[in-house]
Amino acid sequence: MRDGRSDSESGAASHEVKAAPAGSGAYYIEVLGKALDVLEVFARSQKPRLTLQEISTLSKLHKNTVFRILHTLAEHSYLVKCERAYELGPKILELSNGRLRGRELLAAAAPHMDALRDRFEETVNLGVLDGKQIRYVAVRESPHRFRLAEYVGAFDYLHCTALGKCHLAHLPFEQVRQLLRQQGLPRQTERTIVTLNAMTTELERVRERGYALDAGESTAGAFCVAVPILDRDGAPLAALSISGPTVRFNETVLPPVVKALLHAAAGIRTSLGFVSE
């Protein structure tokens, strides 16, 4: 098979249409109801990962039906397949944190972003994971004529941006591997990390020191420092960064910039109701 599935799995993935169960109403979509039943199995389970057989047993659905549902949910990143088991994927986190990623997040971040821009006079960015890329949801541009700036709503790569690395560093490895497989690791400059092994080492470094760097990896002559904004479970809600041209913004400014970013991230978490560490 082109996608590597066995003949039995291929048969399980064939199209199946059944009448809605009695009492469900003319507008009830049976397959959607079954997909929700599968997701609810994860909500009730004490185990982070479940096998096809376990999901079938707990949902009381036939394995063929469950297989098709799992495959579809994984394709849309609501689940992630880890060897022979499944776990909740990044889209579930996006939905559950959607309210925070909206007005509350922007309101909490706004005064901190203004203060950072005024203090360092470089561009300040707030980014969230959207699908398989980073989306800029707030930007405070540097007052300098020569500056780095993105626009709200723009997308960027995960592997070569400081905002992206902050997200990847705090996601389960299987999710990271899936995201990078979907996006790829295209080379943007001669400094771009383009292998999974090198990226794994880089993400370990990000976790250890608490911040991420983009030292000319996405754009030559640019330097960016970012810190994650984590929820109470340690999952990334967003990331906050300061970026500028290397002629005036580079590793020599790291100590005060990192300290200020970490302080701002802690303040944002507090405003959102999380206890700052």
FIGU-544188 format. One record per residue: residue number from 1; z, x, y of N, C-alpha, C in turn. Coordinates in nm, 2 decimals. Atoms other than C-alpha are relative to their C-alpha. Layout:
% FIGU-544188
num	n_w	n_u	n_v	ca_w	ca_u	ca_v	c_w	c_u	c_v
NUM	Z	X	Y	Z	X	Y	Z	X	Y
...
END
This chain:
% FIGU-544188
num	n_w	n_u	n_v	ca_w	ca_u	ca_v	c_w	c_u	c_v
1	0.00	0.08	-0.12	0.00	0.00	0.00	0.00	0.09	0.13
2	0.01	-0.07	-0.13	-0.07	0.11	0.36	0.14	0.03	0.05
3	-0.14	-0.02	-0.06	0.30	0.06	0.46	0.10	0.05	-0.10
4	-0.09	-0.07	0.10	0.44	0.22	0.15	0.09	-0.09	-0.08
5	-0.08	0.09	0.08	0.59	-0.10	0.00	-0.05	-0.01	-0.14
6	0.04	0.02	0.14	0.59	-0.17	-0.37	-0.07	-0.13	-0.02
7	0.07	0.12	0.03	0.39	-0.44	-0.53	0.09	-0.12	0.01
8	-0.09	0.11	-0.01	0.69	-0.66	-0.56	0.04	-0.03	0.14
9	-0.03	0.03	-0.14	0.78	-0.62	-0.20	-0.12	-0.06	0.07
10	0.12	0.06	-0.06	0.42	-0.69	-0.10	-0.01	-0.15	-0.03
11	0.00	0.14	0.03	0.44	-1.01	-0.29	0.10	-0.08	0.07
12	-0.11	0.07	-0.07	0.77	-1.10	-0.13	-0.04	-0.03	0.15
13	0.04	0.01	-0.14	0.60	-1.06	0.21	-0.11	-0.10	0.03
14	0.11	0.10	-0.02	0.33	-1.32	0.15	0.05	-0.12	0.08
15	-0.03	0.11	-0.09	0.32	-1.62	0.38	0.05	-0.12	-0.08
16	-0.06	0.11	0.07	0.54	-1.91	0.28	0.03	-0.11	0.11
17	-0.03	0.11	-0.09	0.56	-2.25	0.46	0.06	-0.11	-0.09
18	-0.07	0.11	0.07	0.81	-2.52	0.35	0.03	-0.11	0.10
19	-0.03	0.11	-0.09	0.89	-2.86	0.48	0.15	0.02	0.04
20	-0.13	0.00	-0.06	1.20	-2.89	0.70	0.10	-0.07	-0.09
21	-0.09	0.07	0.09	1.51	-2.99	0.50	0.04	-0.13	0.06
22	-0.04	0.14	-0.05	1.62	-3.35	0.51	0.11	0.00	0.10
23	-0.11	0.01	-0.10	1.83	-3.44	0.81	-0.01	0.10	0.11
24	0.01	-0.11	-0.10	1.71	-3.14	1.01	-0.08	-0.05	0.12
25	0.08	0.05	-0.11	1.48	-3.34	1.23	-0.14	0.05	0.00
26	0.14	-0.03	0.00	1.11	-3.33	1.30	-0.03	0.13	0.07
27	0.03	-0.12	-0.08	1.14	-3.04	1.54	0.07	0.13	-0.05
28	-0.08	-0.11	0.06	1.36	-2.82	1.32	-0.10	0.11	-0.06
29	0.08	-0.11	0.05	1.19	-2.48	1.24	0.08	0.07	-0.11
30	-0.08	-0.05	0.11	1.31	-2.39	0.89	0.02	0.15	0.00
31	0.00	-0.15	0.01	1.22	-2.02	0.89	0.09	0.06	0.11
32	-0.09	-0.05	-0.11	1.39	-1.97	1.23	0.15	-0.02	-0.04
33	-0.13	0.03	0.04	1.70	-2.14	1.10	0.05	0.11	-0.11
34	-0.04	-0.10	0.10	1.70	-1.90	0.80	0.02	0.14	0.06
35	-0.02	-0.13	-0.07	1.66	-1.60	1.02	0.13	0.01	0.07
36	-0.13	0.01	-0.07	1.96	-1.71	1.22	0.11	0.01	-0.10
37	-0.10	-0.01	0.11	2.15	-1.75	0.89	0.02	0.14	-0.04
38	-0.01	-0.14	0.03	2.07	-1.39	0.81	0.08	0.08	0.10
39	-0.07	-0.07	-0.10	2.19	-1.26	1.14	0.15	-0.04	0.00
40	-0.14	0.04	0.01	2.51	-1.46	1.10	0.08	0.07	-0.11
41	-0.06	-0.08	0.11	2.58	-1.28	0.77	0.06	0.13	0.06
42	-0.05	-0.12	-0.06	2.61	-0.96	0.97	0.13	-0.02	0.09
43	-0.11	0.03	-0.09	2.85	-1.13	1.22	0.13	-0.02	-0.08
44	-0.12	0.03	0.09	3.08	-1.24	0.93	0.04	0.12	-0.08
45	-0.04	-0.11	0.09	3.07	-0.92	0.73	0.08	0.10	0.06
46	-0.08	-0.12	-0.05	3.32	-0.64	0.76	-0.07	0.13	-0.02
47	0.07	-0.12	0.03	3.06	-0.39	0.65	-0.11	0.01	0.11
48	0.11	-0.02	-0.10	2.82	-0.24	0.91	-0.14	0.00	-0.06
49	0.13	0.00	0.06	2.54	-0.21	0.66	0.00	-0.09	-0.12
50	0.01	0.09	0.11	2.43	-0.46	0.40	-0.14	0.02	-0.07
51	0.12	-0.01	0.08	2.17	-0.44	0.12	-0.07	-0.14	-0.01
52	0.08	0.13	0.02	1.90	-0.70	0.05	0.07	-0.09	-0.09
53	-0.07	0.09	0.10	2.09	-0.83	-0.25	0.13	-0.06	0.06
54	-0.13	0.05	-0.06	2.42	-0.86	-0.05	-0.04	-0.11	0.10
55	0.04	0.10	-0.10	2.24	-1.05	0.23	-0.05	-0.13	-0.06
56	0.05	0.12	0.08	2.07	-1.28	-0.02	0.11	-0.08	-0.05
57	-0.12	0.07	0.06	2.40	-1.36	-0.19	0.08	-0.07	0.11
58	-0.08	0.05	-0.11	2.59	-1.41	0.14	-0.07	-0.12	0.07
59	0.07	0.10	-0.07	2.32	-1.62	0.30	-0.04	-0.12	-0.09
60	0.05	0.09	0.10	2.24	-1.81	-0.02	-0.15	-0.04	0.01
61	0.15	0.01	-0.01	1.87	-1.75	0.04	-0.06	0.08	-0.10
62	0.08	-0.08	0.10	1.61	-1.63	-0.21	-0.03	0.14	0.06
63	0.02	-0.13	-0.04	1.56	-1.26	-0.20	-0.14	0.02	0.06
64	0.14	-0.01	-0.06	1.18	-1.30	-0.13	0.01	-0.05	0.15
65	-0.01	0.05	-0.14	1.26	-1.51	0.18	0.08	0.10	0.09
66	-0.09	-0.09	-0.07	1.54	-1.27	0.29	-0.08	0.13	0.03
67	0.08	-0.12	-0.02	1.30	-0.97	0.25	-0.09	-0.02	0.12
68	0.10	0.02	-0.11	1.04	-1.12	0.48	0.07	-0.01	0.14
69	-0.08	0.01	-0.12	1.31	-1.21	0.74	0.05	0.14	0.05
70	-0.05	-0.13	-0.03	1.46	-0.86	0.73	-0.11	0.09	0.06
71	0.11	-0.08	-0.05	1.12	-0.70	0.77	-0.04	-0.04	0.14
72	0.04	0.04	-0.13	1.03	-0.91	1.07	0.11	0.03	0.11
73	-0.10	-0.04	-0.10	1.37	-0.86	1.24	0.00	0.15	0.03
74	0.01	-0.14	-0.02	1.34	-0.49	1.19	-0.12	0.04	0.08
75	0.12	-0.03	-0.09	0.99	-0.49	1.34	0.03	-0.02	0.14
76	-0.03	0.03	-0.14	1.14	-0.64	1.65	0.13	0.07	0.05
77	-0.12	-0.08	-0.03	1.44	-0.40	1.65	0.13	-0.08	0.01
78	-0.13	0.07	0.01	1.70	-0.67	1.59	0.08	0.05	-0.12
79	-0.06	-0.07	0.11	1.78	-0.49	1.26	-0.06	0.14	-0.01
80	0.05	-0.13	0.03	1.74	-0.13	1.16	0.02	0.03	-0.15
81	-0.01	-0.03	0.14	1.67	-0.03	0.80	0.04	0.15	-0.02
82	-0.06	-0.14	0.03	1.88	0.27	0.68	0.00	0.02	-0.15
83	0.02	-0.02	0.14	1.76	0.38	0.34	-0.02	-0.13	-0.07
84	0.02	0.13	0.07	1.82	0.07	0.12	0.09	-0.11	0.06
85	-0.09	0.10	-0.06	2.05	-0.11	0.36	-0.05	-0.03	0.14
86	0.04	0.04	-0.14	2.02	-0.28	0.70	0.13	-0.01	0.09
87	-0.11	0.02	-0.09	2.24	-0.28	1.01	-0.06	-0.06	0.13
88	0.05	0.06	-0.12	2.22	-0.45	1.35	-0.07	0.11	0.09
89	0.08	-0.10	-0.07	1.96	-0.29	1.58	0.03	-0.01	0.15
90	-0.02	-0.01	-0.15	1.94	-0.21	1.96	-0.03	-0.13	0.07
91	0.03	0.12	-0.07	1.79	-0.55	2.05	0.12	-0.10	0.00
92	-0.11	0.08	0.00	2.11	-0.72	1.95	0.10	0.04	0.11
93	-0.09	-0.05	-0.11	2.31	-0.50	2.19	-0.06	-0.04	0.13
94	0.06	0.04	-0.13	2.06	-0.58	2.46	0.03	-0.14	0.03
95	-0.03	0.14	-0.02	2.11	-0.95	2.41	0.15	-0.02	0.04
96	-0.14	0.02	-0.02	2.49	-0.93	2.39	0.05	0.06	0.13
97	-0.04	-0.06	-0.13	2.51	-0.71	2.70	-0.09	-0.04	0.11
98	0.10	0.04	-0.10	2.23	-0.89	2.88	0.07	-0.04	0.14
99	-0.06	0.05	-0.12	2.47	-1.05	3.13	0.05	0.12	0.09
100	-0.05	-0.12	-0.07	2.63	-0.71	3.21	-0.12	0.08	0.06
101	0.12	-0.08	-0.05	2.28	-0.56	3.25	-0.07	-0.07	0.11
102	0.06	0.08	-0.11	2.20	-0.82	3.51	0.08	0.02	0.13
103	-0.06	-0.01	-0.13	2.38	-0.90	3.83	0.13	0.07	0.00
104	-0.13	-0.06	0.00	2.72	-0.78	3.72	-0.01	0.15	0.00
105	0.02	-0.14	0.01	2.60	-0.43	3.63	-0.05	0.05	0.14
106	0.05	-0.04	-0.12	2.40	-0.40	3.95	0.10	0.00	0.11
107	-0.11	0.01	-0.10	2.69	-0.52	4.17	0.10	0.10	-0.02
108	-0.10	-0.11	0.03	2.93	-0.28	4.00	-0.05	0.13	0.04
109	0.05	-0.13	-0.02	2.70	0.01	4.04	-0.04	0.03	0.14
110	0.05	-0.01	-0.13	2.58	-0.05	4.39	0.08	0.09	0.10
111	-0.07	-0.09	-0.10	2.86	0.11	4.60	0.01	0.14	-0.05
112	0.00	-0.14	0.05	2.88	0.41	4.37	-0.13	0.07	0.02
113	0.13	-0.06	-0.02	2.51	0.47	4.39	-0.02	0.03	0.15
114	0.01	-0.02	-0.14	2.52	0.44	4.77	0.08	0.13	0.04
115	-0.09	-0.11	-0.03	2.81	0.69	4.78	-0.06	0.13	-0.05
116	0.06	-0.12	0.05	2.63	0.94	4.56	-0.12	0.04	0.08
117	0.12	-0.03	-0.09	2.31	0.92	4.76	0.04	0.06	0.13
118	-0.05	-0.05	-0.13	2.50	0.97	5.09	0.06	0.14	-0.01
119	-0.07	-0.13	0.02	2.70	1.26	4.95	-0.10	0.12	-0.03
120	0.09	-0.11	0.04	2.43	1.46	4.78	-0.14	0.00	0.06
121	0.13	0.02	-0.07	2.12	1.33	4.97	-0.11	0.02	-0.10
122	0.11	0.00	0.10	1.92	1.31	4.65	-0.01	-0.14	-0.06
123	0.02	0.14	0.05	1.78	1.01	4.46	0.09	-0.03	-0.11
124	-0.09	0.05	0.10	2.02	0.81	4.25	-0.07	-0.11	-0.08
125	0.07	0.10	0.09	1.89	0.61	3.95	0.10	-0.07	-0.10
126	-0.08	0.08	0.11	2.04	0.34	3.72	-0.11	-0.04	-0.10
127	0.10	0.03	0.10	1.85	0.30	3.39	0.06	-0.07	-0.12
128	-0.04	0.06	0.12	1.88	0.08	3.08	-0.11	0.01	-0.11
129	0.10	0.00	0.11	1.72	0.08	2.74	-0.07	-0.13	-0.01
130	0.08	0.12	0.01	1.44	-0.17	2.73	-0.11	0.03	-0.10
131	0.10	-0.03	0.11	1.25	-0.17	2.40	0.02	0.14	-0.05
132	-0.01	-0.14	0.04	1.17	0.19	2.33	-0.01	0.09	0.11
133	0.00	-0.08	-0.12	1.18	0.32	2.68	0.12	-0.03	0.10
134	-0.10	0.02	-0.10	1.41	0.36	2.98	-0.07	-0.09	0.11
135	0.05	0.07	-0.12	1.37	0.10	3.26	0.09	0.02	0.11
136	-0.08	-0.02	-0.12	1.49	0.17	3.61	0.03	-0.14	0.06
137	-0.04	0.13	-0.05	1.69	-0.12	3.73	0.06	0.01	0.14
138	-0.04	-0.02	-0.14	1.82	0.03	4.06	-0.03	0.14	0.04
139	0.03	-0.13	-0.06	1.72	0.32	4.28	0.05	0.01	0.14
140	-0.04	-0.03	-0.14	1.87	0.48	4.59	-0.08	0.13	0.03
141	0.08	-0.11	-0.03	1.61	0.71	4.74	0.06	0.10	0.09
142	-0.05	-0.11	-0.08	1.69	1.05	4.89	-0.06	-0.02	0.15
143	0.05	0.01	-0.13	1.66	1.06	5.27	-0.10	0.11	0.04
144	0.10	-0.11	-0.03	1.45	1.38	5.25	-0.14	-0.05	-0.02
145	0.14	0.04	0.01	1.08	1.35	5.30	-0.06	0.05	-0.13
146	0.04	-0.05	0.13	1.03	1.57	4.99	0.10	-0.03	-0.10
147	-0.11	0.05	0.09	1.21	1.39	4.72	-0.07	-0.05	-0.13
148	0.04	0.06	0.12	1.19	1.25	4.37	0.04	-0.15	0.01
149	-0.04	0.14	-0.01	1.19	0.87	4.34	-0.09	-0.08	-0.10
150	0.07	0.10	0.09	1.10	0.60	4.09	0.02	-0.14	0.07
151	-0.01	0.13	-0.06	1.06	0.23	4.17	0.07	-0.09	-0.11
152	-0.07	0.09	0.08	1.27	-0.05	4.03	-0.10	-0.08	-0.09
153	0.09	0.06	0.10	1.11	-0.19	3.71	-0.09	0.10	-0.07
154	0.09	-0.11	0.07	0.93	0.14	3.62	0.06	0.04	-0.13
155	-0.04	-0.05	0.13	0.95	0.27	3.27	-0.02	0.15	-0.02
156	0.01	-0.15	0.03	1.00	0.63	3.14	0.04	0.03	-0.14
157	-0.03	-0.04	0.13	1.03	0.82	2.82	0.15	0.02	-0.03
158	-0.14	-0.02	0.04	1.36	0.85	2.63	0.02	0.15	-0.02
159	-0.03	-0.14	0.05	1.32	1.21	2.49	0.00	0.10	0.11
160	0.01	-0.11	-0.10	1.25	1.40	2.81	0.06	-0.04	0.14
161	-0.07	0.03	-0.12	1.46	1.22	3.07	0.15	0.00	-0.02
162	-0.14	0.00	0.02	1.83	1.26	3.13	0.06	-0.14	-0.02
163	-0.04	0.14	0.03	1.87	0.88	3.14	-0.02	-0.03	-0.14
164	0.03	0.03	0.14	1.70	0.85	2.81	0.09	0.07	-0.10
165	-0.08	-0.08	0.09	1.90	1.13	2.64	0.14	-0.06	0.00
166	-0.14	0.06	-0.01	2.23	0.96	2.76	0.00	-0.12	-0.10
167	0.01	0.11	0.09	2.12	0.65	2.57	-0.01	0.04	-0.15
168	0.02	-0.05	0.13	2.00	0.83	2.26	0.12	0.06	-0.06
169	-0.11	-0.07	0.05	2.31	1.04	2.23	0.12	-0.09	-0.04
170	-0.11	0.09	0.04	2.53	0.73	2.19	-0.05	-0.12	-0.09
171	0.05	0.10	0.10	2.32	0.53	1.94	0.01	0.06	-0.14
172	0.00	-0.05	0.14	2.34	0.56	1.56	-0.13	0.08	-0.03
173	0.12	-0.09	0.02	2.10	0.83	1.43	-0.12	-0.08	-0.05
174	0.11	0.07	0.05	1.89	0.58	1.24	-0.07	-0.08	0.11
175	0.06	0.06	-0.12	1.83	0.39	1.56	-0.08	0.10	0.08
176	0.07	-0.11	-0.08	1.74	0.71	1.74	-0.13	0.04	-0.07
177	0.12	-0.04	0.07	1.50	0.81	1.47	-0.11	-0.11	0.01
178	0.10	0.11	-0.01	1.33	0.47	1.48	-0.06	-0.01	0.14
179	0.05	0.00	-0.14	1.30	0.47	1.86	-0.09	0.11	0.02
180	0.09	-0.11	-0.02	1.15	0.81	1.86	-0.12	0.00	-0.08
181	0.12	0.02	0.08	0.92	0.73	1.58	-0.10	-0.10	0.07
182	0.09	0.10	-0.07	0.79	0.43	1.78	-0.06	0.06	0.13
183	0.04	-0.06	-0.13	0.77	0.62	2.11	-0.08	0.13	-0.02
184	0.06	-0.13	0.02	0.67	0.96	1.97	0.08	0.09	0.10
185	-0.06	-0.10	-0.09	0.78	1.28	2.15	-0.11	0.08	0.07
186	0.12	-0.06	-0.07	0.47	1.35	2.37	0.05	0.11	0.10
187	-0.03	-0.11	-0.09	0.48	1.68	2.56	-0.04	-0.04	0.15
188	0.03	0.03	-0.14	0.50	1.62	2.94	-0.01	0.13	0.08
189	0.01	-0.13	-0.07	0.56	1.98	3.05	0.03	0.11	-0.11
190	-0.03	-0.11	0.10	0.61	2.32	2.87	0.14	0.00	-0.04
191	-0.14	0.00	0.04	0.98	2.25	2.86	0.04	-0.13	-0.08
192	-0.03	0.12	0.08	0.96	1.91	2.68	0.04	0.03	-0.14
193	-0.04	-0.01	0.14	1.15	1.88	2.35	-0.09	-0.09	-0.08
194	0.10	0.07	0.07	0.89	1.77	2.10	0.02	-0.01	-0.15
195	-0.03	0.01	0.15	1.06	1.79	1.75	0.13	-0.08	-0.01
196	-0.13	0.08	0.03	1.33	1.56	1.60	0.12	0.10	-0.02
197	-0.11	-0.09	0.02	1.54	1.86	1.49	0.05	0.06	0.13
198	-0.05	-0.05	-0.13	1.55	2.01	1.84	0.06	-0.11	0.08
199	-0.06	0.11	-0.08	1.62	1.67	1.99	0.14	-0.04	-0.06
200	-0.13	0.03	0.06	1.91	1.61	1.74	0.10	0.10	0.06
201	-0.09	-0.10	-0.06	2.06	1.94	1.86	0.04	-0.03	0.15
202	-0.02	0.03	-0.14	2.01	1.84	2.22	0.10	-0.12	0.02
203	-0.09	0.12	-0.01	2.18	1.50	2.17	0.14	0.03	-0.04
204	-0.13	-0.05	0.03	2.48	1.67	2.01	0.06	0.07	0.12
205	-0.05	-0.06	-0.12	2.51	1.88	2.32	0.04	-0.10	0.11
206	-0.02	0.10	-0.10	2.49	1.58	2.54	0.14	-0.07	-0.03
207	-0.13	0.06	0.04	2.78	1.41	2.35	0.12	0.09	0.03
208	-0.11	-0.09	-0.01	2.99	1.72	2.36	0.04	0.02	0.15
209	-0.03	-0.04	-0.14	2.96	1.79	2.74	0.01	-0.13	0.08
210	-0.02	0.13	-0.07	2.94	1.42	2.85	-0.11	-0.03	0.10
211	0.11	0.03	-0.09	2.62	1.45	3.05	-0.13	0.06	-0.06
212	0.13	-0.05	0.05	2.25	1.51	3.00	-0.08	0.06	0.12
213	0.09	-0.06	-0.10	1.99	1.72	3.18	-0.14	-0.02	-0.03
214	0.15	-0.01	0.01	1.62	1.70	3.25	-0.04	0.11	0.09
215	0.03	-0.12	-0.08	1.54	2.05	3.37	-0.15	0.03	-0.01
216	0.14	-0.02	0.01	1.17	2.02	3.42	-0.07	-0.05	-0.12
217	0.06	0.04	0.13	1.11	1.84	3.09	-0.09	-0.12	0.02
218	0.09	0.12	-0.02	0.95	1.52	3.23	-0.10	0.03	0.11
219	0.09	-0.03	-0.12	0.81	1.66	3.56	0.03	0.14	0.04
220	-0.02	-0.14	-0.04	0.76	2.03	3.65	0.06	0.00	0.14
221	-0.05	-0.01	-0.13	0.97	2.13	3.94	0.11	-0.10	0.04
222	-0.10	0.11	-0.02	1.22	1.84	3.90	0.12	0.03	-0.08
223	-0.13	-0.02	0.07	1.59	1.85	3.80	0.07	-0.13	0.01
224	-0.08	0.13	0.00	1.80	1.55	3.69	0.12	0.02	-0.09
225	-0.13	0.00	0.07	2.16	1.51	3.58	0.04	-0.15	-0.02
226	-0.04	0.14	0.03	2.28	1.18	3.41	0.12	-0.01	-0.09
227	-0.12	0.02	0.09	2.59	1.04	3.25	-0.02	-0.15	-0.05
228	0.01	0.14	0.06	2.62	0.73	3.02	0.10	-0.09	0.06
229	-0.10	0.10	-0.03	2.79	0.41	3.11	0.02	-0.08	-0.13
230	-0.02	0.06	0.13	2.94	0.29	2.78	0.09	-0.12	0.00
231	-0.08	0.12	0.01	3.09	-0.04	2.67	0.13	0.04	-0.07
232	-0.13	-0.03	0.07	3.43	-0.07	2.50	-0.01	0.06	-0.14
233	0.02	-0.05	0.13	3.28	0.01	2.17	-0.08	0.14	0.00
234	0.07	-0.13	-0.01	3.11	0.33	2.29	-0.15	-0.01	0.00
235	0.14	0.02	0.00	2.76	0.18	2.30	-0.05	0.01	0.14
236	0.05	-0.01	-0.13	2.54	0.26	2.60	-0.05	-0.13	0.07
237	0.04	0.11	-0.08	2.51	-0.01	2.86	-0.11	0.04	0.09
238	0.09	-0.05	-0.10	2.32	0.20	3.11	0.03	0.15	0.01
239	-0.03	-0.14	-0.04	2.30	0.55	3.25	-0.03	0.02	0.15
240	0.01	-0.03	-0.14	2.34	0.69	3.60	-0.04	0.14	0.02
241	0.05	-0.14	-0.02	2.15	0.99	3.73	-0.02	0.03	0.15
242	0.04	-0.06	-0.13	2.09	1.21	4.03	-0.12	0.09	-0.02
243	0.11	-0.09	0.02	1.75	1.38	4.06	-0.06	0.05	0.13
244	0.06	-0.06	-0.12	1.57	1.61	4.30	-0.08	0.11	-0.03
245	0.08	-0.11	0.03	1.33	1.89	4.34	0.08	0.13	-0.02
246	-0.08	-0.11	0.04	1.45	2.22	4.20	0.02	0.10	0.12
247	-0.01	-0.09	-0.11	1.40	2.40	4.53	0.14	-0.01	0.07
248	-0.13	0.02	-0.06	1.73	2.25	4.65	0.10	-0.07	-0.10
249	-0.09	0.07	0.10	1.87	2.06	4.34	-0.02	0.06	-0.14
250	0.01	-0.07	0.12	1.93	2.27	4.03	0.13	0.02	-0.07
251	-0.12	-0.02	0.08	2.19	2.40	3.79	0.12	0.06	0.09
252	-0.10	-0.06	-0.09	2.38	2.57	4.08	0.09	-0.11	0.06
253	-0.08	0.11	-0.05	2.50	2.22	4.19	0.07	-0.08	-0.11
254	-0.05	0.08	0.11	2.61	2.10	3.85	0.15	-0.04	0.01
255	-0.14	0.04	0.01	2.99	2.12	3.87	0.04	-0.12	0.09
256	-0.04	0.12	-0.08	3.04	1.88	4.17	-0.08	-0.12	-0.03
257	0.09	0.11	0.03	2.74	1.66	4.07	0.05	-0.07	-0.13
258	-0.05	0.06	0.13	2.87	1.61	3.71	0.13	-0.07	0.03
259	-0.13	0.06	-0.03	3.22	1.54	3.84	-0.01	-0.13	0.07
260	0.02	0.13	-0.08	3.10	1.28	4.09	-0.07	-0.11	-0.09
261	0.07	0.10	0.09	2.87	1.11	3.83	0.10	-0.06	-0.10
262	-0.10	0.05	0.09	3.15	1.09	3.58	0.10	-0.09	0.06
263	-0.09	0.09	-0.08	3.38	0.94	3.84	-0.06	-0.13	0.03
264	0.07	0.12	-0.03	3.12	0.69	3.94	-0.01	-0.09	-0.13
265	0.01	0.08	0.13	3.06	0.59	3.57	0.13	-0.07	-0.04
266	-0.13	0.06	0.03	3.43	0.54	3.52	0.03	-0.12	0.09
267	-0.02	0.11	-0.09	3.44	0.32	3.83	-0.08	-0.12	-0.03
268	0.09	0.11	0.04	3.15	0.11	3.71	0.06	-0.07	-0.12
269	-0.06	0.06	0.12	3.32	0.06	3.37	0.12	-0.08	0.04
270	-0.12	0.07	-0.04	3.64	-0.04	3.54	-0.04	-0.14	0.06
271	0.05	0.13	-0.07	3.45	-0.30	3.76	-0.05	-0.10	-0.10
272	0.06	0.09	0.11	3.29	-0.44	3.44	0.11	-0.04	-0.10
273	-0.11	0.04	0.08	3.63	-0.48	3.28	0.03	0.09	-0.12
274	-0.03	-0.09	0.11	3.63	-0.18	3.05	0.11	0.10	0.05
275	-0.10	-0.09	-0.04	3.92	0.06	3.04	-0.06	0.14	0.00
276	0.06	-0.13	-0.02	3.81	0.40	3.17	0.09	0.10	-0.08
277	-0.07	-0.10	0.07	3.90	0.70	2.95	0.03	0.12	0.09
END
